[in-house]
């Protein structure tokens, strides 16, 4: 059941207290964010965002005719060497917003026709996002909330979001911590991501659509296929089947490109090929998954943003 405005504002206060000795994510840096101290992610106390826009490159049930109402937070609690959003995930771009300004952006996105409010990488700014969301609800926001995160989440935080988030959109990037450490500077990714996703699934269940095919509730797990199965795709799919359900919605992404620092790793310094991707699709069907989103292999460049532009995504090339 969705929380009331008073309840969500109380949750925001609880989250703020967690930021006084920061444990918004499993790194638990314990810095006092409210006093300007910065931990691993480099984020300050007030939210920094690079923009809020209707995004047409998400999974179809999140987009519809109006687009997803994405809010791109800067900084990140991971350091993926292949990050397509590296311009903002390393804190090189973006502007600081007040809670009121952030809430106003949510209302604007609703007024422009967005189907939802989707914070992108909100983990390290969850206190500010939830407070702004409560304020926006009090001002007439009615859209579902899509929590788009990298999967490296605090179980304590995810439990607090029960009744706040309608749809979870986490990555499940890796099947083993050796790869997570090597490519995302995160040596305990797997256990934290898996337990967080199990809690997300407990809260919202399988993907639910309205009569127009628009997502209203549920979980979509994203997994980016890396060259030579470096992300452990098959193992991840097997884990989902064993621990969640074959009815879970999975977004199997083919858009990997050797961006940012990926060229430093020989095994990552190429795109995946069609045979690799088709093999993973076949694995989904063989394991019995019933709800799988696949990408057009010919459109690998679609969705790679340039945040220096006013509109970072170029949908003239097939999006």
ZATORKOL-558066 format. One record per residue (C-alpha): residue number from 1; residue in three letters; x, z, y. Coordinates in Angstrom, 1 decimal, always signed. Layout:
   n res   east     up  north
 NUM ala      X      Z      Y
...
//
This chain:
   n res   east     up  north
   1 unk   +0.0   +0.0   +0.0
   2 unk   +1.2   -0.9   +3.5
   3 unk   +2.4   +2.0   +5.6
   4 unk   +0.7   +2.9   +8.9
   5 unk   +2.5   +2.5  +12.2
   6 unk   +3.1   +6.2  +12.4
   7 unk   +4.6   +6.2   +8.9
   8 unk   +6.9   +3.3   +9.6
   9 unk   +8.1   +4.9  +12.8
  10 unk   +8.9   +8.1  +10.8
  11 unk  +10.8   +6.1   +8.3
  12 unk  +12.8   +4.6  +11.2
  13 unk  +13.7   +8.1  +12.3
  14 unk  +14.8   +9.0   +8.7
  15 unk  +17.0   +5.9   +8.7
  16 unk  +18.5   +6.7  +12.0
  17 unk  +19.6  +10.0  +10.7
  18 unk  +21.4   +8.2   +7.9
  19 unk  +23.2   +6.2  +10.6
  20 unk  +24.7   +9.4  +12.1
  21 unk  +27.0   +9.4   +9.0
  22 unk  +26.4   +5.9   +8.0
  23 unk  +25.2   +5.3   +4.5
  24 unk  +23.0   +2.3   +5.1
  25 unk  +24.8   +0.5   +2.2
  26 unk  +26.7   +1.7   -0.9
  27 unk  +30.0   +1.6   +1.0
  28 unk  +28.9   +4.9   +2.7
  29 unk  +31.5   +4.6   +5.5
  30 unk  +30.2   +7.9   +7.0
  31 unk  +31.0   +6.8  +10.6
  32 unk  +28.6   +7.9  +13.3
  33 unk  +27.1   +4.7  +14.3
  34 unk  +25.1   +6.3  +17.1
  35 unk  +28.3   +7.2  +18.9
  36 unk  +29.7   +3.7  +18.7
  37 unk  +31.9   +4.3  +15.6
  38 unk  +32.1   +1.2  +13.4
  39 unk  +32.6   +1.0   +9.7
  40 unk  +33.3   -1.9   +7.2
  41 unk  +30.6   -4.2   +8.6
  42 unk  +31.8   -3.8  +12.2
  43 unk  +28.2   -3.4  +13.5
  44 unk  +27.2   -1.2  +16.4
  45 unk  +24.2   +1.0  +16.8
  46 unk  +21.9   -1.5  +18.6
  47 unk  +21.1   -4.6  +16.7
  48 unk  +23.0   -7.8  +17.4
  49 unk  +21.3  -11.1  +16.5
  50 unk  +22.4  -14.7  +16.9
  51 unk  +18.8  -15.9  +17.2
  52 unk  +15.2  -15.8  +16.0
  53 unk  +13.7  -19.1  +14.9
  54 unk  +11.2  -20.8  +12.6
  55 unk  +13.2  -21.8   +9.6
  56 unk  +12.1  -24.6   +7.3
  57 unk  +14.8  -24.4   +4.7
  58 unk  +13.7  -21.4   +2.7
  59 unk  +11.8  -21.5   -0.6
  60 unk   +8.5  -23.4   -0.2
  61 unk   +6.1  -20.4   -0.4
  62 unk   +8.0  -18.8   +2.5
  63 unk   +7.8  -21.9   +4.7
  64 unk   +4.5  -23.6   +4.4
  65 unk   +3.6  -25.6   +7.6
  66 unk   +4.7  -23.0  +10.1
  67 unk   +8.2  -22.0   +8.8
  68 unk   +9.7  -18.7   +8.0
  69 unk  +10.2  -16.4  +11.0
  70 unk  +13.9  -15.7  +10.6
  71 unk  +15.9  -13.2  +12.6
  72 unk  +19.6  -13.7  +12.1
  73 unk  +21.5  -10.4  +12.3
  74 unk  +25.3  -10.6  +13.0
  75 unk  +27.9   -8.8  +10.9
  76 unk  +27.6   -8.1   +7.2
  77 unk  +28.4   -5.4   +4.6
  78 unk  +30.0   -8.1   +2.4
  79 unk  +32.9  -10.5   +3.1
  80 unk  +32.1  -13.5   +1.0
  81 unk  +34.9  -16.1   +1.3
  82 unk  +32.4  -18.9   +1.0
  83 unk  +29.8  -17.6   +3.5
  84 unk  +27.9  -20.4   +5.1
  85 unk  +26.9  -18.0   +7.9
  86 unk  +30.5  -16.9   +8.6
  87 unk  +30.1  -17.7  +12.3
  88 unk  +27.8  -14.7  +12.6
  89 unk  +28.5  -12.6   +9.5
  90 unk  +32.0  -11.7  +10.8
  91 unk  +30.5  -10.7  +14.2
  92 unk  +32.0  -13.5  +16.1
  93 unk  +28.7  -14.6  +17.7
  94 unk  +25.4  -12.9  +18.7
  95 unk  +23.9  -10.7  +21.4
  96 unk  +22.8   -7.1  +21.5
  97 unk  +19.1   -6.5  +21.6
  98 unk  +17.1   -3.4  +22.5
  99 unk  +14.4   -2.3  +20.0
 100 unk  +11.7   -3.5  +22.4
 101 unk  +13.4   -6.9  +22.7
 102 unk  +13.6   -7.2  +19.0
 103 unk   +9.9   -6.3  +18.6
 104 unk   +9.1   -8.9  +21.2
 105 unk  +10.9  -11.6  +19.2
 106 unk   +8.8  -10.8  +16.2
 107 unk   +5.6  -11.2  +18.2
 108 unk   +6.9  -14.5  +19.6
 109 unk   +7.6  -15.8  +16.1
 110 unk   +4.0  -14.9  +15.1
 111 unk   +2.6  -16.6  +18.2
 112 unk   +4.6  -19.8  +17.5
 113 unk   +3.1  -20.1  +14.0
 114 unk   +5.7  -18.4  +11.7
 115 unk   +4.3  -17.4   +8.3
 116 unk   +6.3  -14.2   +8.1
 117 unk   +9.0  -12.1   +9.7
 118 unk  +12.3  -12.5   +7.8
 119 unk  +15.3  -10.5   +8.8
 120 unk  +18.4  -12.2   +7.5
 121 unk  +21.2   -9.7   +6.5
 122 unk  +19.4   -6.6   +8.0
 123 unk  +21.1   -4.1   +5.7
 124 unk  +23.5   -2.6   +8.3
 125 unk  +20.8   -2.7  +11.0
 126 unk  +17.9   -1.5   +8.9
 127 unk  +17.2   +1.5  +11.1
 128 unk  +16.7   -0.8  +14.2
 129 unk  +14.8   -3.4  +12.3
 130 unk  +12.3   -0.9  +10.9
 131 unk  +11.8   +0.7  +14.3
 132 unk  +11.2   -2.7  +15.9
 133 unk   +8.9   -3.6  +13.2
 134 unk   +6.8   -0.5  +13.7
 135 unk   +6.6   -1.2  +17.4
 136 unk   +5.6   -4.8  +16.7
 137 unk   +2.9   -3.7  +14.3
 138 unk   +1.5   -1.5  +17.1
 139 unk   +1.4   -4.6  +19.3
 140 unk   -0.5   -6.7  +16.9
 141 unk   +2.0   -8.1  +14.4
 142 unk   +0.2   -8.8  +11.1
 143 unk   +2.7  -11.1   +9.3
 144 unk   +4.2  -10.1   +6.0
 145 unk   +7.8   -8.9   +6.1
 146 unk  +10.5  -10.7   +4.0
 147 unk  +13.7   -8.7   +3.5
 148 unk  +16.4  -11.3   +3.0
 149 unk  +19.6   -9.5   +1.9
 150 unk  +22.9   -9.9   +0.1
 151 unk  +21.8   -7.6   -2.7
 152 unk  +24.4   -4.9   -2.0
 153 unk  +21.9   -2.3   -1.0
 154 unk  +21.5   +1.5   -1.0
 155 unk  +18.9   +2.6   -3.5
 156 unk  +18.0   +5.4   -1.0
 157 unk  +17.3   +2.9   +1.7
 158 unk  +15.3   +0.6   -0.6
 159 unk  +13.1   +3.5   -1.7
 160 unk  +12.4   +4.2   +2.0
 161 unk  +11.2   +0.6   +2.5
 162 unk   +8.4   +1.0   -0.1
 163 unk   +5.2   +0.0   +1.8
 164 unk   +7.2   -1.5   +4.7
 165 unk   +8.5   -4.7   +3.0
 166 unk   +6.0   -7.1   +1.5
 167 unk   +8.5   -9.6   +0.0
 168 unk  +12.1   -9.0   -1.1
 169 unk  +14.5  -11.9   -1.1
 170 unk  +17.8  -10.5   -2.4
 171 unk  +20.9  -12.4   -3.6
 172 unk  +22.1  -11.5   -7.0
 173 unk  +25.5  -13.0   -6.5
 174 unk  +27.6  -12.0   -9.5
 175 unk  +27.5  -10.8  -13.1
 176 unk  +30.8   -8.9  -12.9
 177 unk  +32.7   -6.9  -10.4
 178 unk  +36.0   -8.7  -10.8
 179 unk  +34.4  -11.8   -9.2
 180 unk  +32.6   -9.7   -6.6
 181 unk  +35.8   -8.0   -5.6
 182 unk  +37.7  -11.3   -5.5
 183 unk  +35.2  -13.4   -3.5
 184 unk  +33.2  -10.8   -1.6
 185 unk  +35.5   -7.8   -1.2
 186 unk  +33.1   -5.6   -3.1
 187 unk  +34.3   -3.9   -6.3
 188 unk  +31.0   -2.2   -7.2
 189 unk  +28.6   -5.0   -6.3
 190 unk  +27.0   -5.5   -9.7
 191 unk  +25.7   -2.0  -10.5
 192 unk  +24.4   -1.4   -6.9
 193 unk  +22.7   -4.8   -6.7
 194 unk  +21.0   -4.5  -10.0
 195 unk  +19.6   -1.1   -9.5
 196 unk  +18.4   -2.0   -6.0
 197 unk  +16.7   -5.1   -7.3
 198 unk  +15.0   -3.1  -10.1
 199 unk  +13.6   -0.8   -7.4
 200 unk  +12.4   -3.8   -5.3
 201 unk  +10.6   -5.2   -8.3
 202 unk   +9.0   -1.9   -9.0
 203 unk   +7.6   -1.9   -5.5
 204 unk   +6.3   -5.4   -5.0
 205 unk   +6.2   -7.0   -8.5
 206 unk   +6.0  -10.7   -9.2
 207 unk   +5.5  -13.3   -6.5
 208 unk   +1.9  -13.5   -5.2
 209 unk   +0.6  -16.5   -3.3
 210 unk   -2.6  -17.0   -1.2
 211 unk   -5.0  -19.9   -1.6
 212 unk   -2.7  -22.1   +0.5
 213 unk   +0.4  -21.4   -1.7
 214 unk   +1.9  -19.0   +0.9
 215 unk   +3.8  -16.0   -0.4
 216 unk   +2.2  -12.7   +0.5
 217 unk   +4.0  -10.2   -1.8
 218 unk   +6.6  -10.0   -4.5
 219 unk  +10.2  -10.6   -5.4
 220 unk  +12.3  -13.8   -5.3
 221 unk  +15.9  -13.4   -6.6
 222 unk  +18.4  -15.9   -5.2
 223 unk  +21.4  -17.0   -7.1
 224 unk  +24.0  -19.4   -5.8
 225 unk  +25.7  -21.4   -8.6
 226 unk  +29.5  -21.5   -8.1
 227 unk  +31.9  -24.0   -9.6
 228 unk  +32.9  -23.3  -13.3
 229 unk  +30.3  -20.5  -13.5
 230 unk  +32.4  -18.3  -11.3
 231 unk  +29.3  -16.3  -10.3
 232 unk  +28.3  -15.7  -13.9
 233 unk  +25.0  -17.5  -13.7
 234 unk  +24.1  -17.4  -17.3
 235 unk  +24.9  -13.7  -17.6
 236 unk  +22.8  -12.9  -14.5
 237 unk  +19.8  -14.8  -15.9
 238 unk  +20.1  -12.9  -19.2
 239 unk  +20.2   -9.6  -17.3
 240 unk  +17.0  -10.5  -15.4
 241 unk  +15.2  -11.4  -18.6
 242 unk  +16.3   -8.2  -20.3
 243 unk  +15.7   -5.8  -17.4
 244 unk  +12.9   -7.4  -15.3
 245 unk  +10.8  -10.2  -16.7
 246 unk  +10.7  -13.9  -17.3
 247 unk   +7.9  -14.1  -14.7
 248 unk  +10.2  -13.1  -11.9
 249 unk  +10.7  -15.8   -9.3
 250 unk  +14.2  -17.1   -9.3
 251 unk  +15.7  -19.4   -6.6
 252 unk  +18.6  -21.3   -8.2
 253 unk  +20.7  -22.7   -5.4
 254 unk  +22.9  -25.8   -5.6
 255 unk  +24.0  -25.8   -2.0
 256 unk  +27.5  -24.3   -2.6
 257 unk  +30.1  -25.8   -0.4
 258 unk  +33.8  -24.7   +0.0
 259 unk  +33.2  -23.3   +3.5
 260 unk  +35.1  -20.7   +5.5
 261 unk  +37.9  -19.3   +3.3
 262 unk  +36.9  -20.8   +0.0
 263 unk  +39.7  -23.4   +0.1
 264 unk  +42.1  -20.5   -0.6
 265 unk  +40.8  -20.3   -4.1
 266 unk  +41.5  -23.3   -6.3
 267 unk  +38.5  -22.7   -8.5
 268 unk  +36.2  -22.6   -5.5
 269 unk  +37.7  -25.5   -3.5
 270 unk  +35.1  -28.0   -4.6
 271 unk  +31.3  -28.4   -4.8
 272 unk  +29.5  -28.0   -8.0
 273 unk  +28.6  -31.1   -9.8
 274 unk  +25.2  -32.3  -11.1
 275 unk  +26.1  -31.5  -14.7
 276 unk  +26.9  -27.9  -13.8
 277 unk  +23.7  -27.4  -12.0
 278 unk  +21.5  -29.1  -14.6
 279 unk  +23.0  -26.8  -17.2
 280 unk  +21.9  -23.8  -15.3
 281 unk  +18.4  -25.2  -14.8
 282 unk  +18.2  -25.8  -18.6
 283 unk  +19.3  -22.2  -19.2
 284 unk  +16.4  -21.0  -17.1
 285 unk  +13.9  -22.9  -19.2
 286 unk  +15.6  -21.9  -22.5
 287 unk  +15.4  -18.2  -21.5
 288 unk  +11.7  -18.7  -20.8
 289 unk  +11.6  -18.2  -17.0
 290 unk   +8.3  -19.5  -15.6
 291 unk   +8.8  -19.5  -11.9
 292 unk  +12.1  -21.2  -10.8
 293 unk  +12.8  -22.8   -7.5
 294 unk  +15.4  -25.6   -7.8
 295 unk  +17.1  -27.6   -5.0
 296 unk  +17.4  -31.3   -4.7
 297 unk  +21.0  -31.9   -5.7
 298 unk  +21.2  -34.9   -3.3
 299 unk  +20.6  -32.6   -0.3
 300 unk  +23.5  -30.2   -0.6
 301 unk  +24.3  -30.4   +3.1
 302 unk  +20.8  -29.3   +4.1
 303 unk  +20.6  -25.7   +5.3
 304 unk  +24.3  -25.3   +6.3
 305 unk  +23.9  -24.0   +9.9
 306 unk  +25.9  -24.3  +13.0
 307 unk  +25.1  -21.2  +15.1
 308 unk  +26.8  -22.7  +18.1
 309 unk  +23.7  -24.9  +18.5
 310 unk  +20.4  -23.7  +20.0
 311 unk  +18.8  -24.8  +16.8
 312 unk  +21.4  -24.0  +14.1
 313 unk  +19.7  -26.0  +11.3
 314 unk  +19.4  -29.7  +11.2
 315 unk  +16.2  -30.7   +9.4
 316 unk  +16.5  -34.4  +10.2
 317 unk  +18.6  -34.8   +7.0
 318 unk  +15.9  -33.9   +4.6
 319 unk  +14.8  -30.3   +5.2
//
